[in-house]
Amino acid sequence: MPVKLLIVGGGAMGTAFLAGLVESGWAPAADLAVSEPDPSRREALAASHPGLTVGDGPIEAEGAVLAVKPDVAEGACRTLGAAGIRRVLSIVAGLASERLEATLPPGSVVVRAMPNTPSLVGAGVAAMAGGVHASAADLDWAEGILAAVGTVVRLPERQLDAVTGLSGSGPAYVFLMAEAMIEAGVMAGLTREVSRTLVVGTLLGSARLLDETGQDPATLRASVTSPGGTTAAGLRSLEFKAVRSAFIEAVAAAVERSRQLGR
Ligand SMILES: NC(=O)c1ccc[n+]([C@@H]2O[C@H](COP(=O)([O-])OP(=O)(O)OC[C@H]3O[C@@H](n4cnc5c(N)ncnc54)[C@H](OP(=O)(O)O)[C@@H]3O)[C@@H](O)[C@H]2O)c1
């Protein structure tokens, strides 16, 4: 009897999907399987999700999530095709759906997605695009899986390099900003612990304010910037250091790198 979904790769992302799918009620662990070569990872996954099927190699399933590193993805996908799996959601960075389609029997469905690391705590954001054989039902299926670990947007596949440079690499930009702000707090005389608490709270709170009010960031920024005040002085320094332009250049460089890696 095939399971509802096979997760190929029990690493960081595969484990996050497993937890999200079970916790969100998409499927109980007994309807899921993970294929993973490392025996200790398999044991840990089976212990934390009673009823889960684990194995090394193909397991009969109605569909699969491909969550292995790019260098082994085509080989792993070929194994899925040989095992009769015809519907694959790939989260492998930089690998075009047509390359995966070429490893599967003709007519097989590939949906490609680019999630990001906050998926590990169920707060990711992912963009997804269907390959040539993906129907509306296939896209709904893929969106249901991705929604277990965060927010999902649908885009044409040609825009996935832009997504990679923006939200795929985006957490690293935010972590760099957090590092710098914590350091700045320490330099201003706060303990590292207090500085971290204030910075993490500021990031979380600002993100929620953006999300929950729906206001654009320029309006929210203006609302905390009194004429001639402290925030105005801080922003003047950031503009002098061309921070806005630095973000634009960072995303452009990451998008270009994603294009190069995908060639
Ligand atoms: N982490 C992210 O934020 C993120 C974001 C977007 C996209 N992605 C993509 O998600 C994919 C997985 O990333 P990750 O961070 O989860 O990597 P990871 O932690 O290294 O997980 C990959 C897992 O797949 C296993 N594996 C290797 N070959 C396999 C095979 N033939 N069949 C089944 N499992 C196999 C690996 O086992 P061994 O270690 O024993 O080889 C490892 O446990 C990557 O393609 C990455 O580009 C990741």
The ligand as an ORCA input file, in Angstrom:
! r2SCAN-3c Opt
* xyz 0 1
  N      18.141     24.803      3.939
  C      17.448     25.742      3.288
  O      17.111     26.801      3.802
  C      16.993     25.543      1.888
  C      16.229     26.540      1.283
  C      15.780     26.307     -0.028
  C      16.091     25.152     -0.676
  N      16.857     24.220     -0.050
  C      17.183     23.010     -0.786
  O      16.711     21.905     -0.043
  C      17.539     20.785     -0.318
  C      17.884     20.123      0.994
  O      18.589     21.053      1.814
  P      18.915     20.724      3.332
  O      19.403     21.994      3.925
  O      17.767     20.003      3.959
  O      20.141     19.687      3.118
  P      20.664     18.542      4.104
  O      20.388     18.912      5.517
  O      22.051     18.191      3.680
  O      19.690     17.301      3.751
  C      19.817     16.476      2.630
  C      19.644     15.034      3.115
  O      19.472     14.173      1.990
  C      20.176     12.961      2.250
  N      20.448     12.253      0.987
  C      21.545     12.297      0.190
  N      21.381     11.501     -0.900
  C      20.138     10.946     -0.795
  C      19.377     10.064     -1.604
  N      19.848      9.590     -2.768
  N      18.144      9.698     -1.193
  C      17.635     10.180     -0.056
  N      18.315     11.050      0.757
  C      19.541     11.428      0.394
  C      21.414     13.441      2.963
  O      22.020     12.380      3.656
  P      23.625     12.399      3.869
  O      23.933     13.642      4.647
  O      23.884     11.139      4.616
  O      24.223     12.439      2.482
  C      20.840     14.506      3.911
  O      20.378     13.938      5.114
  C      18.757     21.302     -1.083
  O      18.659     20.938     -2.450
  C      18.672     22.795     -0.955
  O      19.114     23.435     -2.143
  C      17.305     24.381      1.220
*
